[in-house]
Amino acid sequence: MTIDFMLTLQIPGCPFRVYHAVSGKPAALLDEPDVESRHMREARDNSTWGCSHEIMTEFDVTPVEHINHRRLLSYMLHTINIEDYVLPAAELARALLATTAKGTLNRVLTMVGKRHGWEQRTAYKIFGIAHFLGYLRWNHFYEVHRDKPMMLLK
């Protein structure tokens, strides 16, 4: 098989790990018979042990979404143990989804973080982790940027 990467996901609230195989391929090559048969074989073989399979092309992630994911990752980049931040991430997510505060990401995140006793850098780290854990979802039509509006999906 030519799986490009395998995800091992521990979904909050799910008592077991979920496995997901991803094959990346340029969209222009998807209709080639050998590529189609390889993807069918990968999906079949992965499903025998309960693993889902996905094909991704250059069109599956927009340039803005790519930038956003890189930025969100940078906020939590040097976190040693994400498990230490599960509860703060859930708290931050609840607070951000409930707040009526408006303005830039920096303004809202700093304000809500202060209410929890976190310095700005910690609030950003927890914000990144909250996305990583799935507690928050960003609207990827908009850029994640400290000087632009906070655009969470509710």
Buried (B, 14 or more C-beta within 10 A) or exposed (E): EEBEEEEEEEEEEEEEEEBBBBBBBEEEEEEEEEBEEBBEEBBEBBEEEEBBBBBBBEEEBEEEBEBBBEBBEEBBEEBEEBEEBBEBBBBBBEBBEEBEEEEBBBBBBBBBBEEEEBEEEBBBBBBBBBBBBEBBEBEBEBBBBBEEBBBBEE
